[in-house]
């Protein structure tokens, strides 16, 4: 690789891994780019800090950590005789560094509220294409690998699979910052067992118990952190706040907002708009958590009762009550709560759909129908972890668990 210049030879101190390095000049320049620096202002776990006060870490932290693990994974595979060229190494490091660059404020809130049919993967790909233009095509190989269009499939699997460095970092990092020890995994052990067979990523069979622990940790972290009841209440309330704000703005109501957020409140943008309007991506890249929270703070005093009540509940952490159950909620029960909320806040039952709402969540720790986690035995045989596991029945964890939830103001049941 090209020798790195002195002013770009940076060492970072990561609270999880200790000292980590920026491997080359191109990656340094990508990290310095405003698109990437924006990730400092995008929380990794949305509003989870309302439940776990330490969970204030960002997508910036996570992406750098994932890149560090990718460096270790590459060294492991090279030491086992698998060829990864300098160009491929740089490309796969760039791909993992940028894998989350398209996340919007609070990570997923925009995907469910003020943009239509657009997820962070779409935006990430658009940003990578734009950066590739700015960097004279130097990201082309990284994009190929990111899109799984490169012959060495295992390079893509290191970025996106059921046992990728993305998951290895976020489980360990989210566990550290939330203080939930159930998510602790031995990422060093797992990475040291990485291997390649028939061009695909596998794990040496002696790591079977570490992989079992990884799958169980992921399941527990989903129920205890990512899908925690209060977290769901907070984050779906945030979605409803943005939906209400969008409705008000489009009906001509005067509403405070940052200019970037206002553009998305005023317009119903979809994926085609991003493809045809080059300025829209730039506008999206101006959005971060600060736009949302600054606006919500102002909305606490707005004359619209629904908007102000929801905003106050988020800012003051007076969250909506939430119920979870295995089946759908009775429509009459929901309607009764909406009518009660309408009386309490003196708004229409229709408007109360922002205050009383239902949805569902799914938790699936391992999906054997997708890219499997395959174990490589000494005789060269390959066995899926769900079939090989003997301590715990991983096939049980492969079943999807669905929970329905209902949120409503606590005042409705006083």
N, C-alpha and C positions, 0 to 999 in steps of 0.2 A: 504493500500500500504506500501511497504518497506520504513522505515524512511530514509529521504534524508540526506546525509552526509553534514557537515557544508560547505565544500568548493564547494558544488554543489547547495547550496541554493541561487540561483541567482534571482535578481529582475531587470527587464529590463524597461527602460523608452521609451515608444512608443509615437511618436508625435501625434498619433490619439487617443489612449486610455489611455495615462498616464502610471502609473506603472502596469506592468504585471509580472507574475511569471512563472518560470519553475517548473512544478508540481512534478517531481520525477527524480530520479537518472538516469534511463534509457533514458529518454527524454533529459536530459542534455548531456549524452554521445553521443546520436545521433546528437545533435546540434553541438557538438565539432568535429564530424567526418569530415574528409576532403571532402567527397562527399557533405555534407550539407554546409560546409563553402564555397564551390565553388559558392553557390548561392549568396554570397556577390558580386561576379564578373559577375553576369548575370542580366542585366537590366530588370526591370519589363515591361517596355513599349518600348523596342527596341530603335529606333532612334527618338522617340517622343520628346525627349529633344531638337531636332533641331527646333521644333515648340513651345513647352512649356518648357522654360529653366529650370523650377524647377523639371521636371519629370525625375530625376536621381535616383529614388529609385529602389530597387532591389527585386529579387525573395526572398531573405533572409528576407527582411522586411515583405513582403506579407505573407509568410508561417507562420512566428511567429504571425502575426496579426490574421490570420485565426485560429491558434491554440487557441489564447486568446478568440476569439468569440465562439469557440467550447466549451471551459470551461464554458462559460456563458450559452450556449445552453443546456449543460448537466445538469447544476444546475436547469434551468427552467423546464426541463422535469421531473427531479427527484422530484421537488417541487410539481408537478401535479400528483404524484403517479405512474409514469412510472419507472419500475425497470431498472436501469443501474448499473451493478456490477462494482466493482473496476477494474477487468480485462478488461471489456468492455470499461470502461471510458479511461483507459490507451491506449487501442488498437485504439479507435477512435481518440484520440489525436495524436497518432503516425501516423495514416493514413493521417490526414489532414496536419500534419507537413511535411510529405514526398510527398504530392500529386504532387508537381511541381519539384521534385528533378531531373527529367530527362530532364529538359529544356536545350537546347543548347545555344550557344552564341546569344545574342540579341533575345532570346526567341524562335523565329520561323524561323530564316534565314536558318539554316542548313536543316530544314525539306523540304525546297523548292529548295535546290541548290546542296549540295554535298553528301547527303545520299539519298538512294532510298527506298520509301515505309516505312519509319521509322518516327514515330511521338514521341513527348515527353512522351505520355502515355505508349508506348512500353518500352522506356528507363527507365521511372520511375518504372515500374513493375520489370524490370531486376535488377535495383539498390536495390529495396526493398528486392528482393530475395537474393541478395548477402549480404546485411546487415543482413538479417535474419540468414544466415550462420555464419557470424562473431559474432552475438549476441546470438548464441546457441538456435535459434528457438523462441526467445522472441517476434518476430514480426509476428508470424504465424497468430494470431487472427486479428491483424491489416490488414494483407494482405487479409484475408478472407472477412473482412468488406469492404475493398477498392475494391475488385472484385465483391462485391454484392453476396457473397456466404454464407452469415451468415443469420440465420433465422430472426433476427430483422432488417427488411428492412430499418426502419427509421434511423438506424445508418449510413447506406450507403448514404441515401438521405441527411443527414447532410453534407456529404462530396461532393456528386455529384448529383445535381438535379437542377431544375429551381429556387429553392430558398434555396441555400446551403450557408454555412458560407464562402466558397471560394468567391462567388460573392458578398456577403455582405461586405467582407473586400476589395476586389479590387476596387469596385465602390467608396467606401468612401476614400480609400487610393489614388487611381488614381486622384480623384477629388481634394483632398487636395494638392497633389504634382504638379498637372498641373495648379491648380488655377481655374478650370472650375467648377463653383458652381452648374451647372445643375446636377452633379452626386451626390450631397449630399443626403444621405438617413439616416433615423433614425434606424440604425441597432439595437440599444438597444430596441426600441419599438417592432420591428419585432421579435427579439429573445424572448422577454418576452411573445409573443403571440404564440410561438411554442407549438404544442401539438401532440399527437399520437392518431390515430383512426384506428382500424383494422390492427394494426401493421405498419402503414405508417405515414409519417410526414404530418401534416396538420397545419393550422394556425387558431386560434380563429377568428371568423367572425368579431369581432369588430376591427380587424386590417386591414380591407378591404382597407381603404384609404392609409394606409402606404404601402400596397402591390401594389396598383395602382401607387403610387409615385415611388416605386422601379422599376417597369417595364418601366415606362416612363423615369426614370433617366438612365436606362441601354440603352434604345434606343438612347437617346440624347448623351450619352457618346460615343456610337459607331460612330455616325456621326461627333461629334465635336472633338473627341480625337483619338480613335482607328482607324477610317477610314478617318481621316482628309486628305485632298488632298495632302498636302506637306509631311505628314507622309507616305502616300502610295508611293509617288515618291521616298522618301529616302530609305524606306525599300525594295522596289522592285529593286531599283538600287543596293542595297547591295546584293540582291540575284543574280543579273546579274554579279556583280563583281566576286562573288565566282564561278559562272558558267564559266566565262571567264578564271579565274585563273585555274580552274580544266582542262579545255580544253588545255590550254597552257602547263601545267605540264605534262599531258598525251601525249602531242605531243613532249615532250623532251625539252621544253623551260626552261631555268634556271630562277628560281623564288624564291625570299626570302619568307620564311615562318617559323613560329615556328614548331618544330618537330611534335607536336600533330596535328596541322592543315595540315601539309604536308602529313601525312599518309592518311587523308581523301581526299586530292586533288589528290593523286596518284592513289587511288583505288576506285572502284565503289561498296562500301559496301551496303548491303541490310540487311533485318531483319534476314535472315538465317545465315548470317556471324556472327552476334552478338550471335546467339544461339549456334553456333559451335566453335567460337573463344572467349575464356574467357578473353583473353588479350585486346580484342577490346573495351569492356566496360570500362576497366581501362583507355584506351587511350582516350575514349570519355570524361571521367570524368576529364581529364586534360584540356579540352577545355573551354574557357570562352571568354568574350567580349574582353579581352586584346589581345588574340591571333589574333582575326580578325582585330582589329583597328591598332595594331602594324604592321601587314602585309600590310594593306591598305595604311598606311602612307608611307611605302617603295615603294609600287606599284605606287604611284603618279609620281615617276621618272623612271618608267620602259619604256623600248623601245617600248613595244606593245602599240599602240595608244589607242585602245579601253579600255584596262585595266587601263592605266594611266589617261585617261579622266574621266572615271567613278569614279575612286578613288579620283581624285582631286575634283570632284563635291561633293562627300560626305564629305571629309575633310574640304573643304572650304565653305561648305553649298551653293554651286552654283547648286541647284537642277534642275533636268530635269523638264521641263514644263509638266503639266498634264491636260488633258481634261477628263471630266466625262459626260456620257450620258446614257439614258435608253436602247438604242439599241446597237448592235455591230457596230464597226467602219467600214467604207467602206475600203475594202482591197486596193483599188487603192490609197486612201488617205494615208494609212500606207506605201505603197510602195513608194509613192512620197516623203514622209518624210525620209524614209531610203535612198533613192537615194541622197537627199540633204545632209544628214548627211555624206554619203560616200564621196561626193565631198568636204565637209568642212574639214573632218578629214583625207582625202586621204586613205581611207580603202575600202574594198569591201562591197557591199550591204548586203552580207551574214553576215559579221562581225558586221554590223550596227544593227542587230537584238538585240544586247545587249544594244544599245543606243536608239533604237526606238522599243517599245514593247507595247503590249496590254494585258489586263487581265480583270477580273471582281470581284466584291465584293458583298456579300450578308449581309443583316441586318434583323434579325428576333428577336424582343424583347421577344416574348413569343411563345412557340410552344405547343399548346394544344394536339397535337398528341403524344407528349412525356409524361414524368411524369408531371402531372398537378400540379398547385398550388391550393390545395383544401382548402376551408374554412369550418370550423366546427362550426355549429350553436348550440344553447343551447338545441334544441330538438334532437340533435345527427345527424342531416342531414348533408350531405357533398355536397358542390356546388363548381364547378370549378370557379376560379376568372373571367374567360372570360364571364361566364354566369351571375355572381353575380354583377359585376361592374356596377354602375349606373351613376357615375360622368363622366366617360370616357368610350369609347367603346374599351375595351381591345382586343376584337376580331379583330378589325381593325389593332391593333399593332401586331397581330399574323400573319399577312400576310408578306411573304418574299419580301423585296425590293431589287432588283438587279440593280447594276450600272456597266457599262462597263467603263474602263478608258484606256487612251492612254498616254504614256510618251515619250518625245523626247527632244533633246537639244533645248534650246531657240534660238540658232543661226539659226535654220532651218526656223524660221519665221521672221527674222529681215529683 
